[in-house]
Amino acid sequence: MPAPADRRVENLTTSLRRVERQKRALDEWTGTLERTVTAHERVARDRETVRLTAEADHVAELLTAEADHVAELLTAEAGHVAELLTAEAGHVAELRVRAQEMAAVEKRLIRTLESQSFRLGHLLVRIVVLPAKGVRQVLRLFWRLLVRIYRVAQRVLPGRFVDPLQQVATRRQVAMARRHEVLDLPGDRPVAFVDCRGLTGPARDEAWARAAASDQPERTVVLTDDIDFTGLRAGGLSFEYLPPFQPGTPWWVDEADHERWVDERLAAMRIGYGVD
């Protein structure tokens, strides 16, 4: 049976061996941990390197695209400037050619004006043209005198003398436009007169359409101051043309004279159609 001292020695030896095993295991775990940390650090560095490389490549691509775009813009701007300079040079050359042509024409004109033959021809032309201008001026003054005499005669002479003069004066106007067009009116007299003077455009067409759509359009006489009778004829309407007042014509002295003439014309129409 071993002694207590020997058991303690054996227990101590066993404890030392267990401590050594634990130390070796701790050393192995420490080495494994160091290797793992080193591997993780290496992987992180590799990932960071890859990320930085990708970012650098992306930045390089952006810079390359921007440089290409700037180069394209510069090329286009240079082409546009070159076109403008070419056009400007052509325009300057054209202006120079025109200036030379104008200078040559001016020289020819100066030589022509200074030549004796041109002066003689100009004198002959003036000798021929001046009488014609004088005759034209005399005829114009004579016409104005006739117009004034006609207006004075309208105010002074009796009606039996003025009416023939007015018929002669208005013969040209009557020849230019028919003053009235009356269709075959059934019955003894027209139903009504529709005054469409002073109307233009849609308002005039609407008034004509209302007259044509009435109960008896064939017995309606339209009063108009429009020279275009196409719409009236197309609607089958009878009409009377009363020309508006026009300043500067010999037919009336002023607006009051024109209104008097219109009143007389309306009274004559009413009597002629049997309304009054």
BELDA-V97834 format. One record per backbone hydrogen bond with DSSP energy under -0.5 kcal/mol. CO is the residue of the C=O (numbers start at 1). NH is the residue of the N-H. E is the energy in kcal/mol with one decimal. If there is no record, write none. Layout:
BEGIN
CO:NH:E
CO:NH:E
END
This chain:
BEGIN
3:7:-1.7
4:8:-2.2
5:9:-2.3
6:10:-2.8
7:11:-3.1
8:12:-2.9
9:13:-3.1
10:14:-2.9
11:15:-2.6
12:16:-2.7
13:17:-2.6
14:18:-2.5
15:19:-2.5
16:20:-2.7
17:21:-2.6
18:22:-2.7
19:23:-2.6
20:24:-3.0
21:25:-2.9
22:26:-2.7
23:27:-3.1
24:28:-2.8
25:29:-2.9
26:30:-2.8
27:31:-2.8
28:32:-2.8
29:33:-2.7
30:34:-2.7
31:35:-2.9
32:36:-2.6
33:37:-2.9
34:38:-2.8
35:39:-2.6
36:40:-2.8
37:41:-2.8
38:42:-2.4
39:43:-2.8
40:44:-2.7
41:45:-2.7
42:46:-2.7
43:47:-2.8
44:48:-2.8
45:49:-2.6
46:50:-2.7
47:51:-2.9
48:52:-2.9
49:53:-2.5
50:54:-2.6
51:55:-2.7
52:56:-2.6
53:57:-2.5
54:58:-2.7
55:59:-2.8
56:60:-2.5
57:61:-2.5
58:62:-2.7
59:63:-2.7
60:64:-2.4
61:65:-2.8
62:66:-2.8
63:67:-2.5
64:68:-2.5
65:69:-2.7
66:70:-2.7
67:71:-2.3
68:72:-2.6
69:73:-2.7
70:74:-2.7
71:75:-2.4
72:76:-3.0
73:77:-2.8
74:78:-2.5
75:79:-2.5
76:80:-2.7
77:81:-2.7
78:82:-2.4
79:83:-2.6
80:84:-2.7
81:85:-2.7
82:86:-2.5
83:87:-3.1
84:88:-2.9
85:89:-2.4
86:90:-2.6
87:91:-2.9
88:92:-2.8
89:93:-2.5
90:94:-2.7
91:95:-2.9
92:96:-2.4
93:97:-2.5
94:98:-2.9
95:99:-2.7
96:100:-2.3
97:101:-2.7
98:102:-3.2
99:103:-2.4
100:104:-2.4
101:105:-2.9
102:106:-2.9
103:107:-2.3
104:108:-2.4
105:109:-2.9
106:110:-2.7
107:111:-2.6
108:112:-2.6
109:113:-3.3
110:114:-2.1
111:115:-0.7
112:115:-0.7
115:119:-1.5
116:120:-2.3
117:121:-2.5
118:122:-2.8
119:123:-2.0
120:124:-2.0
121:125:-2.4
122:126:-2.3
123:127:-2.1
124:128:-1.8
125:129:-2.8
126:130:-2.3
127:131:-0.6
128:132:-0.8
129:133:-2.5
130:134:-2.4
131:135:-2.7
132:136:-2.3
133:137:-2.4
134:138:-2.3
135:139:-2.6
136:140:-2.2
137:141:-2.4
138:142:-2.6
139:143:-2.3
140:144:-2.1
141:145:-2.2
142:146:-2.2
143:147:-2.3
144:148:-2.3
145:149:-2.4
146:150:-2.5
147:151:-2.4
148:152:-2.5
149:153:-2.4
150:154:-1.9
151:155:-1.3
152:156:-1.8
153:157:-1.8
158:161:-0.9
158:162:-1.9
159:163:-2.6
161:165:-1.0
162:166:-2.8
163:167:-2.4
164:168:-2.2
165:169:-2.5
166:170:-2.2
168:171:-0.8
170:174:-2.4
171:175:-1.9
172:176:-1.5
173:177:-1.6
179:241:-4.4
181:183:-0.5
181:239:-2.6
183:185:-0.9
184:186:-0.6
192:221:-2.1
193:195:-0.6
194:196:-0.8
194:223:-3.2
196:199:-1.3
200:203:-1.0
201:205:-2.2
202:206:-2.6
203:207:-2.1
204:208:-2.4
205:209:-2.3
206:210:-2.2
207:211:-2.1
208:212:-2.4
209:213:-1.7
211:214:-1.0
214:217:-0.6
216:219:-1.5
217:220:-1.4
219:191:-3.0
219:192:-1.0
220:222:-0.5
220:238:-1.1
221:194:-2.6
222:224:-0.6
222:240:-2.6
223:196:-2.8
224:242:-2.7
227:229:-0.7
229:233:-2.3
230:234:-2.4
231:235:-1.8
232:237:-2.4
233:236:-1.1
238:222:-2.8
239:181:-2.6
240:224:-2.4
240:242:-0.6
241:243:-0.6
246:249:-1.3
249:252:-0.6
254:258:-1.9
255:259:-2.8
256:260:-2.3
257:261:-2.1
258:262:-2.5
259:263:-2.6
260:264:-2.4
261:265:-2.4
262:266:-2.8
263:267:-2.6
264:268:-2.3
265:269:-2.1
266:270:-2.6
267:271:-2.1
268:272:-2.7
269:273:-2.9
270:275:-2.1
270:276:-1.3
271:274:-0.7
END
